[in-house]
Amino acid sequence: MMRQRQLALQTICGSLGDPSNYTSTVTPFLHIKQEIQIPQVSSLTSSPDSSPSPAAAAVAAAAGGLLTTQSAGGGAGGGGGGGGGGGGAGQHQLIAPSSQQNLAAGNHLHNLNPGLDSKLWPANSTTPSPKAFNFGEQSAQPHGPPPASAPSTAPLKTSPLIRDFVQTVDDREWQASLFGLLQNQTYNQCEVDLFELMCKVLDQNLFSQVDWARNSVFFKDLKVDDQMKLLQHSWSDMLVLDHLHQRLHNNLPDETTLHNGQKFDLLCLGLLGVPSLADLFNDLSSKLQELKFDLSDYICMKFLMLLNHDVRGLVNKKHVQEGHEQVQQALLDYTLTCYPSIPDKFNKLLAVLPEIHVVASRGEDHLYQKHCNGGAPTQTLLMEMLHAKRK
């Protein structure tokens, strides 16, 4: 495995410049933090110090020809922000006994290409079952507004495109992955650094966003470089949207109690660590609730965020723009057909997107400053994404 990583490193260094910039990406795989650890060491959700570089991920994916291959487990598993990965049982001693039996064995992409490091652009087939977390045992009660009411629309009123989009959403998996990670991280721990834990959750979410996106319509047909550019410019917006959706439709609470008794701020997680944005976030929630924001609206808005043809440097800008326009048209038709009583719902939904971007951008700036001041984990996909926008 280390030889595979060294070969990938040499490939990156040869194509991207000074090797000294990349030598540090090999050694972190040998060290797993003891303060906060993820039991699935070989999965998507490895510790921040062992997350692969996006550049390495791109090289490995291109070599394996995997970005245009749909995984049976990837589409639904990563849907609403998606679940993190599982696997790697037996490599870590701080695994809750209740979660050991839920770790999946094997890796779908590794089976397709045994020579490929399973940490690079993996499919979501190793995601733990949602049954690994018992929602009835949540220690915190929902503090957000009640779920937005949506009319029961017949399937014939929804376009095939939107029906396909909705099939990629797995809200139960999203919450199971989130709460499973939080509980595993604090099992047998007296106290953990809550900011570091938040960064670890964000890192897992990023891997899930990548997995969901690369198996989705329009996006999966793009080259790796275009895919990375689109994700670099949309991941934080999609994360904020995911949390709005989870609060409005699935009663995601403001906070939860961890195994060790510490309180973890779920609202602050959706704000990327900036609690002062809570009022703006709640205003957005109220606006969406007034518009009877539903699952179809949510997934269409998420695709509009992802398929942003204004991102600089896109090679296949035409394909991205065509996909964006098709999603816009599908959303327009849906709102006119299913919500005739809400005037101009389509344009009002689009008007929310820039407001979400404000929250996401301020959250990114906060995380980047923490990173520059040495207060955030390094060598993670999260930090790679933050740096990518500032190059």
C-alpha positions in Angstrom: 0.0 0.0 0.0 2.8 2.4 0.9 4.5 1.6 -2.5 1.3 2.5 -4.3 1.2 5.8 -2.5 4.8 6.5 -3.3 4.2 5.8 -7.0 1.1 8.1 -6.9 3.3 10.8 -5.2 6.0 10.5 -7.9 3.4 10.9 -10.6 2.0 14.0 -8.9 5.4 15.5 -8.4 6.3 15.0 -12.0 3.3 16.7 -13.3 2.7 19.5 -10.8 6.2 20.8 -10.0 8.5 21.0 -7.0 8.5 17.6 -5.2 9.2 19.3 -1.9 5.6 20.5 -1.9 4.2 17.0 -1.8 6.6 14.9 0.3 4.6 15.6 3.4 1.6 13.8 1.9 3.2 10.4 2.4 4.3 10.4 6.0 1.0 11.5 7.6 -0.5 8.1 6.6 1.8 6.6 9.2 0.4 8.6 12.1 -3.1 8.5 13.3 -4.1 11.1 15.9 -5.0 9.6 19.3 -7.1 12.4 20.6 -9.8 12.0 18.0 -9.8 8.9 15.8 -12.1 7.4 13.2 -12.4 3.7 13.4 -12.7 3.3 9.6 -9.1 4.0 9.0 -9.1 2.7 5.4 -12.3 4.4 4.4 -13.5 7.8 3.2 -13.4 9.1 6.8 -9.8 8.6 7.8 -8.3 11.1 10.2 -7.5 14.6 8.9 -3.8 13.8 8.9 -4.4 10.9 6.5 -6.9 12.4 4.0 -5.6 12.2 0.4 -4.7 15.2 -1.7 -7.3 16.0 -4.3 -4.5 16.0 -6.8 -3.6 12.5 -5.9 -7.2 11.5 -6.0 -7.5 13.0 -9.5 -4.4 11.1 -10.7 -5.6 7.8 -9.3 -9.1 8.2 -10.7 -7.9 9.2 -14.1 -5.6 6.1 -14.2 -8.4 3.8 -13.2 -11.0 5.3 -15.5 -13.4 5.3 -12.6 -15.1 8.7 -12.8 -17.4 7.7 -15.5 -18.4 4.4 -13.9 -21.5 4.5 -11.7 -21.2 2.6 -8.5 -24.3 0.8 -7.3 -23.7 2.0 -3.8 -22.5 5.6 -4.6 -25.6 7.2 -6.0 -28.0 6.9 -3.1 -25.5 6.8 -0.3 -24.0 10.2 -1.0 -27.3 11.9 -1.8 -28.2 14.5 0.8 -24.7 15.3 1.6 -24.2 11.6 1.8 -22.7 9.2 4.3 -19.1 8.7 5.1 -17.3 5.5 4.4 -16.9 2.4 6.5 -14.5 -0.6 6.3 -11.1 -1.2 7.8 -12.4 -3.2 10.8 -9.6 -4.5 12.9 -7.2 -1.7 12.2 -8.2 0.4 15.2 -8.7 -0.5 18.9 -11.0 2.5 19.8 -14.1 1.2 18.1 -17.3 1.0 20.0 -18.4 -2.6 20.2 -21.8 -1.7 19.0 -20.3 -0.3 15.8 -17.8 -3.0 15.0 -20.4 -5.3 13.5 -21.7 -2.5 11.3 -18.3 -1.9 9.5 -18.6 -3.2 5.9 -16.1 -5.5 4.5 -14.4 -4.9 1.1 -14.2 -2.0 -1.2 -16.1 -1.9 -4.5 -13.6 0.2 -6.4 -10.7 -1.7 -5.1 -12.2 -4.8 -6.5 -12.6 -3.2 -9.8 -9.0 -2.1 -9.8 -6.9 -3.9 -7.2 -3.9 -1.8 -8.0 -5.6 1.4 -6.9 -5.4 2.7 -3.4 -8.8 2.4 -1.9 -8.6 5.8 -0.2 -8.6 7.6 -3.6 -12.0 8.6 -4.9 -13.7 5.5 -3.4 -17.3 4.5 -4.0 -19.8 4.6 -1.1 -20.4 0.9 -1.2 -18.6 0.5 2.2 -20.8 3.0 4.0 -22.1 1.6 7.3 -25.8 0.7 7.3 -28.1 3.4 8.6 -29.2 0.9 11.2 -25.8 1.6 12.9 -27.4 4.6 14.6 -30.7 4.4 16.5 -32.5 7.7 15.9 -34.7 7.0 18.8 -31.7 7.4 21.1 -30.8 11.0 20.1 -30.1 12.9 23.3 -31.2 16.3 22.0 -34.6 17.3 20.8 -35.1 19.3 17.6 -34.9 23.1 18.2 -35.5 24.2 14.6 -38.8 25.0 13.0 -41.3 22.2 12.2 -40.9 20.4 8.9 -42.0 22.4 5.9 -45.3 21.1 4.6 -45.3 20.0 1.0 -48.3 18.9 -1.0 -48.6 15.3 -2.0 -48.0 15.5 -5.8 -48.6 12.6 -8.1 -45.4 11.1 -9.7 -46.7 12.1 -13.1 -46.4 15.8 -12.2 -42.7 15.4 -11.6 -40.3 15.3 -14.5 -38.2 12.2 -15.0 -35.1 14.3 -14.4 -36.2 15.4 -11.0 -37.4 11.8 -10.1 -33.9 10.6 -10.9 -32.4 13.4 -8.8 -34.6 12.5 -5.8 -33.5 8.8 -6.1 -30.0 10.0 -5.2 -31.1 11.4 -1.8 -30.7 9.3 1.3 -31.5 11.4 4.3 -31.4 8.5 6.8 -27.9 7.6 5.6 -26.8 11.3 5.9 -27.8 11.4 9.5 -26.6 7.9 10.3 -23.2 8.8 9.0 -23.1 12.1 10.9 -24.2 10.8 14.2 -22.2 7.5 13.8 -19.0 9.5 13.3 -19.7 11.8 16.3 -20.3 8.9 18.6 -17.4 6.8 17.4 -15.1 9.7 17.8 -15.9 10.1 21.5 -16.2 6.5 22.5 -13.8 5.7 25.4 -12.6 9.4 25.3 -12.8 11.7 28.3 -12.8 14.9 26.3 -12.2 15.8 22.6 -11.4 19.1 20.8 -14.8 20.0 19.4 -13.3 22.2 16.7 -11.1 19.4 15.5 -14.1 17.1 15.6 -16.1 19.6 13.5 -13.2 19.6 10.9 -13.2 15.9 10.8 -17.0 15.8 10.2 -16.6 18.4 7.4 -13.8 16.3 5.9 -16.1 13.3 5.8 -18.8 15.3 4.3 -16.5 16.5 1.5 -15.6 12.9 0.6 -19.3 12.1 0.5 -20.0 15.2 -1.7 -17.3 13.9 -4.1 -18.8 10.5 -4.1 -22.4 11.7 -4.7 -21.3 14.2 -7.4 -19.2 11.9 -9.5 -22.0 9.4 -9.8 -24.6 12.0 -10.7 -26.0 12.9 -14.1 -24.1 15.6 -16.1 -21.2 15.8 -13.7 -20.0 12.2 -14.2 -19.4 12.9 -17.9 -16.8 15.6 -17.2 -13.1 15.3 -17.0 -11.4 15.1 -13.6 -10.1 18.7 -13.8 -13.5 20.1 -14.5 -15.0 18.0 -11.7 -12.5 19.2 -9.2 -13.0 22.9 -10.2 -16.8 22.6 -9.8 -16.5 20.9 -6.4 -14.0 23.4 -5.1 -16.4 26.2 -5.8 -19.6 24.5 -4.6 -18.9 22.2 -1.7 -19.5 24.7 1.1 -22.7 26.0 -0.5 -24.0 22.5 -0.8 -23.1 21.8 2.8 -25.1 24.8 4.0 -28.0 23.7 1.8 -27.8 20.2 3.2 -28.2 21.5 6.7 -31.1 23.7 5.8 -32.8 20.7 4.2 -32.1 18.4 7.2 -33.5 21.0 9.7 -36.6 21.8 7.7 -37.5 18.3 6.6 -35.9 15.9 9.1 -35.8 17.9 12.4 -32.1 18.0 12.7 -31.5 19.3 16.2 -29.3 22.3 17.1 -27.0 20.2 19.2 -26.4 16.6 20.3 -24.8 15.0 23.3 -21.7 12.9 22.6 -20.8 9.6 24.3 -18.5 11.4 26.7 -21.2 13.9 27.7 -19.8 16.8 25.7 -22.3 18.9 23.6 -21.7 19.1 19.9 -23.2 22.2 18.1 -24.9 20.9 14.9 -26.1 24.3 14.0 -22.5 25.7 14.1 -21.5 22.7 11.9 -23.9 23.9 9.3 -22.4 27.4 9.6 -18.8 26.1 9.1 -17.9 27.1 12.7 -19.3 30.7 12.6 -22.0 31.0 15.2 -22.6 34.7 14.4 -24.2 33.5 11.1 -27.1 31.8 13.0 -29.5 34.7 12.5 -28.9 34.7 8.7 -29.2 30.9 8.6 -32.5 31.1 10.5 -33.8 33.8 8.1 -33.0 31.5 5.2 -34.9 28.7 6.9 -37.9 30.9 7.3 -37.8 32.1 3.7 -37.7 28.5 2.4 -40.4 27.4 4.7 -42.7 30.2 3.4 -42.0 28.9 -0.1 -42.9 25.3 0.9 -39.4 24.2 0.1 -39.5 20.5 -0.6 -37.3 17.6 -1.5 -37.5 18.3 -5.2 -36.6 21.9 -4.7 -33.7 21.0 -2.5 -32.1 18.6 -4.9 -32.6 20.8 -7.9 -31.0 23.7 -6.1 -28.1 21.5 -5.1 -27.5 20.6 -8.8 -27.6 24.3 -9.7 -24.9 24.9 -7.2 -22.8 22.1 -8.5 -23.2 22.8 -12.2 -21.9 26.4 -12.1 -20.8 27.2 -15.6 -19.3 30.6 -14.4 -16.4 28.8 -12.7 -13.2 29.9 -14.4 -11.0 27.5 -16.3 -13.7 24.9 -17.2 -12.7 22.9 -20.3 -16.2 21.6 -21.1 -18.1 24.7 -20.1 -20.8 23.9 -22.7 -21.7 20.6 -21.1 -21.9 22.2 -17.6 -24.1 25.1 -19.0 -26.4 22.7 -20.8 -26.9 20.6 -17.6 -27.5 23.8 -15.5 -30.1 25.0 -18.0 -31.9 21.6 -18.0 -32.1 21.6 -14.2 -33.4 25.2 -14.2 -36.1 24.3 -16.7 -37.1 21.2 -14.7 -37.3 23.2 -11.5 -39.4 26.0 -13.2 -41.8 23.4 -14.6 -42.1 21.7 -11.3 -42.8 24.9 -9.3 -45.4 26.0 -11.8 -47.2 22.7 -11.9 -47.1 21.7 -8.2 -47.1 25.1 -6.5 -49.4 27.4 -8.6 -50.6 29.0 -5.3 -47.1 30.4 -4.6 -46.4 33.3 -6.9 -42.9 33.3 -8.6 -41.7 30.4 -6.4 -39.0 29.6 -9.0 -37.3 33.0 -8.9 -37.6 33.3 -5.2 -35.8 30.0 -4.8 -33.0 31.2 -7.1 -32.8 34.4 -5.0 -31.9 32.2 -2.0 -28.8 30.8 -3.6 -26.6 34.0 -3.3 -27.7 34.3 0.3 -26.5 30.7 1.0 -23.3 31.6 -0.7 -22.7 34.4 1.7 -23.0 32.1 4.6 -20.7 29.5 3.0 -18.1 32.1 2.0 -17.8 33.5 5.4 -17.6 30.0 6.9 -14.8 29.2 4.5 -12.9 32.4 5.4 -13.2 31.5 9.1 -11.8 28.0 8.5 -9.0 29.2 6.4 -7.9 31.8 9.0 -8.0 29.1 11.7 -5.8 26.9 9.4 -3.3 29.7 8.8 -3.1 30.4 12.5 -2.3 26.7 13.2 -5.7 26.1 14.8 -7.0 23.6 12.2 -5.9 20.1 11.1 -3.6 20.0 8.1 -3.2 17.5 5.2 -7.0 17.0 4.9 -9.3 17.3 1.9 -11.0 20.1 3.7 -7.8 22.2 3.8 -6.9 21.3 0.2 -10.3 22.7 -0.9 -9.8 25.9 1.1 -6.4 26.4 -0.5 -7.7 25.6 -4.0 -9.9 28.7 -4.1 -7.1 31.0 -3.1 -4.5 29.9 -5.6 
